[in-house]
Amino acid sequence: MPRNAPCPTVLPVPPRATRRERPTLLLTGGSGVLGRALIDELAPDYDLLCLRRTRPLHDPRVREIEGDLLAPRLGLGAAAWYELALRVDVVLHSAAQTNWRTPPEEIVRTNTVGAETMLDLAARADAPFYLVSTAFVANTPSEEDRERFPGAAAYLDSKSRAEQLTREAGLPGAVVRPSVVMGHSATGRIAGQQGLTKTIGAMVLGQVPVLPGAPEARVDMIPQDYVTRAVGALIRGGVGSGEYWLTAGSQAPALSEIADTCAEFAVRHGLPRPLRPRLIPVEAVHRLLLPMLEGTSLPASVRQRFRHYAELLLVFQRELPFDTSLGSPHCGTRVTHADIQAALVRNLESWAAERSDLPARHREPASAAAGKEVA
């Protein structure tokens, strides 16, 4: 068990669950990248209610509730709110505003008011509350970083505030802190391309000549199935307290390793070997490179892409490893360095399969490529 791994409090089975074959779990953020994977994990054991605002999930395994996280009682009438509280046995709050281009005040409002609303529902339902936060609440932005990257700073602030609200509410449940969520460890597939997928894809194509960071800096990433397996184990085990780090920890790859993996992937798939990105100290990027880029004739898209990489690494890069709770009681399985490396390659395979601008032989599904390697 890691140094800071909590000693879990295990809840008794809720009385309402004993009167039904399957307890009812209310999930927010079901249409998101992690939300869809959580549905896969939890659907066999729970009747799933998924809150949505507008976009339907079109998933026969769930019942959808249309509501607004920012509205009192989700925008439901008093009777519907009361009936919902009677039905719910567990609340899993995964929804969040993760687009850093959103105005900072909107990010903070969405992620804090949304947590308050779901905590209110869980209290009324007498149900345990599980919050999906982020491991990167451990990274505290400096004042300079807040000025340069207000969206990323607002996101971290809002997640820290949501955790504090959860602690103050005093409800049974737990906070889970995943790091960068990758695609599935076996297939590489993920519901939507996140910043990580776009970045490693650009590295394969040789579109990242420079990266901010030290070669030994770690980028903690974890396959989505490791995350959902741990969340499912915590909920099924009735864990009623604690904060759980769903991270690679000491097994996280260094930035230089990720660059090498991307280059080797390109060569194996018949693409030109990309130049290894030059790694520049983060402070030099902020003080010298970014200001210099603003005065060049480089296309605006190139300048914006580099700013995006700098912002990602502000949040995701660490010199010291996280603690990890994976492998502790009721918290899934621990991931190894080899697991992360293999998952990274499968993520790249999945990325290549969706690229219409690559030759067909480079777009083979990850599962097919894996099968050939085994054969």
DRENDOTI-876739 format. One record per residue (C-alpha): y, z, x. Coordinates in Angstrom, 1 decimal. Example, Ala and Ser with C-alpha at 12.3 -4.5 7.8 and 13.67 -1.06 7.14 Angstrom:
BEGIN
{torba {-4.5, 7.8, 12.3}};
{torba {-1.1, 7.1, 13.7}};
***
This chain:
BEGIN
{torba {0.0, 0.0, 0.0}};
{torba {3.4, -0.8, 1.4}};
{torba {5.9, 1.9, 2.5}};
{torba {7.9, 1.6, -0.7}};
{torba {5.2, 0.7, -3.1}};
{torba {5.4, 2.9, -6.2}};
{torba {2.7, 5.2, -7.4}};
{torba {2.1, 3.7, -10.8}};
{torba {2.3, 5.6, -14.0}};
{torba {-0.3, 4.2, -16.4}};
{torba {0.6, 4.1, -20.0}};
{torba {-1.9, 4.9, -22.8}};
{torba {-2.7, 2.0, -25.1}};
{torba {0.1, 1.7, -27.7}};
{torba {-1.1, 2.9, -31.1}};
{torba {-0.2, -0.4, -32.8}};
{torba {-2.3, -2.4, -30.4}};
{torba {-5.4, -0.4, -31.4}};
{torba {-5.0, -1.7, -35.0}};
{torba {-5.0, -5.3, -33.9}};
{torba {-7.4, -7.3, -31.8}};
{torba {-4.7, -8.5, -29.5}};
{torba {-1.3, -6.9, -28.8}};
{torba {1.9, -8.9, -29.3}};
{torba {4.0, -9.6, -26.2}};
{torba {7.6, -10.9, -26.5}};
{torba {8.5, -13.2, -23.6}};
{torba {12.0, -14.4, -22.8}};
{torba {12.6, -17.4, -20.5}};
{torba {9.3, -19.1, -21.6}};
{torba {10.8, -22.5, -21.0}};
{torba {11.7, -21.8, -17.4}};
{torba {9.8, -22.4, -14.2}};
{torba {8.2, -19.0, -14.1}};
{torba {8.1, -18.6, -17.8}};
{torba {5.7, -21.5, -18.4}};
{torba {3.4, -20.0, -15.7}};
{torba {3.6, -16.6, -17.4}};
{torba {2.4, -18.2, -20.6}};
{torba {-0.6, -19.6, -18.8}};
{torba {-1.4, -16.1, -17.5}};
{torba {-0.8, -14.0, -20.6}};
{torba {-1.9, -16.3, -23.5}};
{torba {-5.7, -15.4, -23.2}};
{torba {-5.0, -11.7, -23.9}};
{torba {-1.8, -11.5, -26.0}};
{torba {-0.3, -13.0, -29.1}};
{torba {2.8, -14.4, -27.5}};
{torba {6.3, -14.5, -29.1}};
{torba {8.7, -16.6, -27.1}};
{torba {12.4, -16.3, -27.6}};
{torba {14.3, -19.6, -27.4}};
{torba {17.8, -20.6, -28.0}};
{torba {17.6, -24.4, -28.8}};
{torba {14.9, -26.2, -26.8}};
{torba {11.5, -25.9, -28.3}};
{torba {8.5, -25.1, -26.1}};
{torba {6.0, -27.2, -28.0}};
{torba {3.2, -25.0, -26.9}};
{torba {0.5, -24.2, -29.5}};
{torba {-0.3, -20.9, -27.7}};
{torba {3.0, -19.3, -28.6}};
{torba {5.0, -18.5, -31.7}};
{torba {8.7, -19.3, -31.2}};
{torba {11.7, -17.2, -32.3}};
{torba {15.1, -18.9, -32.2}};
{torba {17.7, -16.4, -31.1}};
{torba {20.6, -15.9, -28.8}};
{torba {20.3, -13.3, -26.0}};
{torba {24.1, -12.8, -25.9}};
{torba {24.4, -12.1, -29.6}};
{torba {23.9, -8.7, -31.3}};
{torba {20.3, -8.4, -32.5}};
{torba {19.7, -11.9, -31.0}};
{torba {21.7, -13.3, -33.8}};
{torba {19.0, -12.2, -36.3}};
{torba {19.8, -10.5, -39.6}};
{torba {19.1, -6.8, -39.9}};
{torba {15.8, -7.3, -41.8}};
{torba {14.5, -9.9, -39.3}};
{torba {15.5, -7.7, -36.3}};
{torba {13.6, -4.7, -37.9}};
{torba {10.5, -6.9, -38.6}};
{torba {10.5, -8.2, -35.1}};
{torba {10.6, -4.6, -33.7}};
{torba {7.6, -3.7, -35.8}};
{torba {5.6, -6.7, -34.5}};
{torba {6.3, -6.3, -30.7}};
{torba {4.0, -4.2, -28.5}};
{torba {5.3, -5.3, -25.1}};
{torba {8.6, -6.9, -23.9}};
{torba {8.7, -9.1, -20.8}};
{torba {12.2, -10.2, -19.9}};
{torba {12.2, -13.2, -17.6}};
{torba {15.2, -15.2, -18.9}};
{torba {18.2, -15.4, -16.6}};
{torba {21.0, -17.7, -15.6}};
{torba {20.0, -19.1, -12.3}};
{torba {22.4, -22.0, -11.9}};
{torba {24.9, -21.0, -9.2}};
{torba {27.3, -23.7, -10.3}};
{torba {27.9, -21.7, -13.5}};
{torba {31.2, -19.7, -13.5}};
{torba {30.4, -16.3, -11.8}};
{torba {31.6, -14.3, -14.8}};
{torba {29.2, -16.3, -17.1}};
{torba {26.3, -15.6, -14.7}};
{torba {27.0, -11.9, -14.8}};
{torba {27.5, -11.8, -18.5}};
{torba {24.3, -13.7, -19.3}};
{torba {22.1, -11.7, -17.0}};
{torba {23.4, -8.2, -18.0}};
{torba {24.0, -8.7, -21.7}};
{torba {20.6, -10.3, -22.0}};
{torba {19.0, -7.4, -20.4}};
{torba {20.9, -4.9, -22.6}};
{torba {19.8, -6.8, -25.8}};
{torba {16.1, -6.8, -24.8}};
{torba {16.2, -3.2, -23.7}};
{torba {17.6, -2.4, -27.2}};
{torba {14.7, -4.3, -28.8}};
{torba {12.1, -2.6, -26.6}};
{torba {13.5, 0.8, -27.5}};
{torba {13.4, 0.1, -31.2}};
{torba {9.9, -1.3, -30.9}};
{torba {8.8, 1.7, -28.9}};
{torba {7.4, -0.9, -26.5}};
{torba {7.2, -0.9, -22.6}};
{torba {9.8, -3.1, -21.0}};
{torba {9.1, -5.3, -17.9}};
{torba {12.0, -6.9, -16.1}};
{torba {11.7, -10.0, -13.8}};
{torba {14.3, -9.4, -11.2}};
{torba {14.4, -10.9, -7.6}};
{torba {13.5, -9.5, -4.2}};
{torba {16.8, -10.8, -2.9}};
{torba {18.7, -7.9, -4.5}};
{torba {17.9, -6.4, -1.1}};
{torba {20.4, -8.9, 0.4}};
{torba {23.9, -7.6, -0.1}};
{torba {26.5, -10.4, 0.3}};
{torba {29.5, -9.7, 2.5}};
{torba {33.1, -10.1, 1.2}};
{torba {33.3, -13.4, 3.0}};
{torba {30.1, -14.6, 1.5}};
{torba {31.4, -13.6, -2.0}};
{torba {34.4, -15.8, -1.4}};
{torba {32.5, -18.8, 0.0}};
{torba {29.6, -18.7, -2.5}};
{torba {30.7, -16.8, -5.6}};
{torba {27.8, -18.2, -7.8}};
{torba {25.1, -16.8, -5.5}};
{torba {26.9, -13.5, -5.1}};
{torba {27.3, -13.2, -8.9}};
{torba {23.6, -13.9, -9.4}};
{torba {22.6, -11.1, -7.0}};
{torba {25.1, -8.7, -8.6}};
{torba {23.8, -9.5, -12.1}};
{torba {20.2, -8.9, -11.1}};
{torba {21.1, -5.6, -9.5}};
{torba {23.0, -4.6, -12.6}};
{torba {20.1, -5.5, -14.9}};
{torba {17.8, -3.3, -12.8}};
{torba {20.2, -0.4, -13.1}};
{torba {20.4, -0.9, -16.9}};
{torba {16.6, -0.8, -17.0}};
{torba {16.4, 2.4, -15.0}};
{torba {19.1, 4.1, -17.1}};
{torba {17.3, 3.1, -20.3}};
{torba {14.4, 5.3, -19.3}};
{torba {11.8, 3.2, -21.1}};
{torba {8.2, 2.9, -19.8}};
{torba {7.6, -0.3, -17.9}};
{torba {8.4, -1.7, -14.5}};
{torba {10.7, -4.0, -12.5}};
{torba {9.1, -6.9, -10.6}};
{torba {10.9, -8.6, -7.7}};
{torba {9.5, -12.0, -6.8}};
{torba {10.9, -13.8, -3.8}};
{torba {11.3, -17.6, -3.8}};
{torba {8.7, -18.9, -6.3}};
{torba {6.7, -21.9, -5.1}};
{torba {4.5, -24.2, -7.1}};
{torba {0.8, -23.2, -7.8}};
{torba {-1.1, -22.4, -4.7}};
{torba {-4.0, -24.8, -5.6}};
{torba {-2.1, -27.8, -7.2}};
{torba {1.5, -27.4, -5.9}};
{torba {2.7, -28.1, -9.4}};
{torba {5.8, -26.3, -10.8}};
{torba {7.5, -26.8, -14.1}};
{torba {10.8, -27.8, -12.6}};
{torba {12.1, -28.7, -9.1}};
{torba {13.9, -25.7, -7.7}};
{torba {16.2, -25.5, -4.6}};
{torba {13.2, -24.9, -2.4}};
{torba {11.3, -28.0, -3.5}};
{torba {14.4, -30.2, -3.1}};
{torba {15.1, -28.8, 0.3}};
{torba {11.7, -29.3, 1.8}};
{torba {11.5, -32.8, 0.2}};
{torba {14.8, -33.6, 1.9}};
{torba {13.4, -32.3, 5.2}};
{torba {10.4, -34.7, 4.9}};
{torba {12.8, -37.6, 4.3}};
{torba {14.9, -36.7, 7.3}};
{torba {17.9, -36.0, 5.2}};
{torba {18.6, -32.5, 6.7}};
{torba {19.9, -33.0, 10.3}};
{torba {21.3, -29.4, 10.4}};
{torba {20.2, -26.1, 8.8}};
{torba {22.0, -22.8, 9.0}};
{torba {19.8, -20.1, 10.4}};
{torba {17.9, -18.8, 13.4}};
{torba {14.5, -20.4, 14.2}};
{torba {12.8, -16.9, 13.8}};
{torba {14.5, -16.2, 10.5}};
{torba {11.9, -15.8, 7.7}};
{torba {12.1, -17.5, 4.3}};
{torba {9.9, -15.4, 2.0}};
{torba {8.2, -17.6, -0.6}};
{torba {5.3, -16.9, -2.9}};
{torba {3.1, -19.2, -5.0}};
{torba {3.8, -18.9, -8.8}};
{torba {0.2, -17.9, -9.6}};
{torba {0.4, -14.9, -7.2}};
{torba {3.5, -13.8, -9.1}};
{torba {2.0, -14.3, -12.6}};
{torba {-1.3, -12.7, -11.6}};
{torba {0.6, -9.6, -10.4}};
{torba {2.8, -9.4, -13.5}};
{torba {-0.3, -9.8, -15.8}};
{torba {-2.1, -7.1, -13.9}};
{torba {0.8, -4.7, -14.2}};
{torba {1.1, -5.3, -18.0}};
{torba {-2.6, -5.2, -18.7}};
{torba {-3.0, -2.1, -16.6}};
{torba {-0.4, -0.3, -18.7}};
{torba {1.8, 0.4, -15.6}};
{torba {4.7, 2.4, -16.9}};
{torba {7.1, 2.9, -14.0}};
{torba {8.1, 1.6, -10.6}};
{torba {9.6, -1.4, -8.8}};
{torba {7.2, -4.0, -7.4}};
{torba {7.9, -6.4, -4.6}};
{torba {6.0, -9.7, -5.3}};
{torba {6.6, -11.1, -1.8}};
{torba {4.9, -12.5, 1.2}};
{torba {6.4, -9.8, 3.4}};
{torba {5.2, -10.0, 7.0}};
{torba {3.3, -13.1, 6.2}};
{torba {6.4, -15.1, 5.3}};
{torba {6.9, -18.2, 7.5}};
{torba {9.8, -18.7, 9.9}};
{torba {12.3, -21.4, 9.2}};
{torba {11.1, -23.3, 12.3}};
{torba {7.5, -23.3, 10.9}};
{torba {8.7, -24.8, 7.6}};
{torba {10.5, -27.5, 9.5}};
{torba {7.4, -28.3, 11.5}};
{torba {5.2, -28.4, 8.4}};
{torba {7.6, -30.9, 6.7}};
{torba {7.6, -33.1, 9.8}};
{torba {3.8, -33.1, 10.1}};
{torba {3.5, -33.9, 6.4}};
{torba {5.7, -36.9, 6.8}};
{torba {3.7, -38.3, 9.7}};
{torba {0.3, -37.7, 7.9}};
{torba {1.6, -39.7, 4.9}};
{torba {2.8, -42.7, 6.9}};
{torba {6.5, -41.8, 6.7}};
{torba {8.8, -41.9, 9.8}};
{torba {8.7, -38.7, 11.6}};
{torba {12.0, -36.9, 10.7}};
{torba {14.1, -35.4, 13.4}};
{torba {13.6, -31.6, 13.3}};
{torba {16.8, -30.1, 11.8}};
{torba {19.0, -28.5, 14.3}};
{torba {19.2, -24.8, 13.5}};
{torba {22.7, -23.3, 13.8}};
{torba {23.7, -19.7, 13.5}};
{torba {24.9, -18.8, 10.0}};
{torba {28.3, -17.6, 11.2}};
{torba {28.9, -20.8, 13.1}};
{torba {28.1, -22.7, 9.9}};
{torba {30.6, -20.7, 7.9}};
{torba {33.4, -20.6, 10.5}};
{torba {33.1, -24.0, 12.1}};
{torba {30.8, -26.5, 10.5}};
{torba {31.7, -26.2, 6.8}};
{torba {35.4, -26.4, 7.5}};
{torba {34.9, -29.3, 9.8}};
{torba {32.9, -31.2, 7.2}};
{torba {35.7, -31.0, 4.7}};
{torba {37.8, -33.1, 7.1}};
{torba {35.3, -35.9, 7.7}};
{torba {34.6, -39.2, 6.1}};
{torba {31.1, -38.1, 5.1}};
{torba {30.2, -38.8, 1.5}};
{torba {31.0, -36.0, -0.8}};
{torba {27.4, -35.8, -1.8}};
{torba {26.3, -35.1, 1.8}};
{torba {28.9, -32.4, 2.2}};
{torba {27.9, -30.8, -1.1}};
{torba {24.2, -30.9, -0.1}};
{torba {24.9, -29.1, 3.1}};
{torba {26.9, -26.4, 1.3}};
{torba {24.0, -26.0, -1.1}};
{torba {21.6, -25.5, 1.8}};
{torba {24.0, -22.9, 3.3}};
{torba {24.2, -21.1, 0.0}};
{torba {20.4, -21.0, -0.5}};
{torba {19.9, -19.6, 3.0}};
{torba {22.6, -17.0, 2.4}};
{torba {20.3, -15.6, -0.3}};
{torba {16.8, -16.5, 0.9}};
{torba {16.9, -16.0, 4.7}};
{torba {16.0, -12.7, 6.3}};
{torba {15.4, -11.5, 9.9}};
{torba {13.3, -8.6, 8.8}};
{torba {10.3, -9.0, 6.4}};
{torba {10.3, -7.5, 2.9}};
{torba {7.9, -4.8, 1.9}};
{torba {5.3, -6.2, -0.5}};
{torba {3.5, -4.5, -3.4}};
{torba {0.9, -7.3, -3.7}};
{torba {-2.6, -5.9, -3.4}};
{torba {-1.6, -2.4, -4.4}};
{torba {-3.2, -0.9, -7.6}};
{torba {-2.5, -3.1, -10.7}};
{torba {-0.5, -5.6, -8.7}};
{torba {-2.5, -8.7, -8.0}};
{torba {-3.7, -9.9, -4.6}};
{torba {-2.0, -9.9, -1.2}};
{torba {-1.0, -13.3, 0.2}};
{torba {-1.7, -14.4, 3.8}};
{torba {0.3, -16.6, 6.1}};
{torba {-2.4, -19.2, 5.9}};
{torba {-2.2, -19.1, 2.1}};
{torba {1.6, -19.7, 2.2}};
{torba {1.2, -22.6, 4.7}};
{torba {-1.5, -24.2, 2.5}};
{torba {0.6, -23.8, -0.6}};
{torba {3.6, -25.3, 1.1}};
{torba {1.6, -28.5, 1.9}};
{torba {0.4, -28.6, -1.7}};
{torba {3.9, -28.2, -3.0}};
{torba {4.9, -31.2, -0.8}};
{torba {2.0, -33.2, -2.2}};
{torba {3.2, -32.5, -5.7}};
{torba {6.7, -33.4, -4.8}};
{torba {5.6, -36.7, -3.3}};
{torba {3.5, -37.5, -6.4}};
{torba {6.7, -37.4, -8.5}};
{torba {8.8, -39.6, -6.2}};
{torba {9.1, -43.1, -7.6}};
{torba {10.8, -44.2, -4.4}};
{torba {7.8, -43.6, -2.3}};
{torba {4.9, -46.0, -1.9}};
{torba {2.0, -45.3, -4.3}};
{torba {-0.3, -44.1, -1.5}};
{torba {2.3, -41.3, -0.8}};
{torba {2.3, -40.3, -4.4}};
{torba {-1.3, -39.2, -4.8}};
{torba {-1.6, -36.1, -6.9}};
{torba {-2.0, -32.9, -4.9}};
{torba {-5.4, -32.1, -6.5}};
{torba {-6.8, -35.5, -5.6}};
{torba {-5.5, -35.2, -2.0}};
{torba {-7.0, -31.7, -1.7}};
{torba {-10.4, -33.1, -3.0}};
{torba {-10.4, -35.8, -0.3}};
{torba {-9.7, -33.2, 2.4}};
{torba {-12.6, -31.1, 1.3}};
{torba {-14.9, -34.2, 1.1}};
***
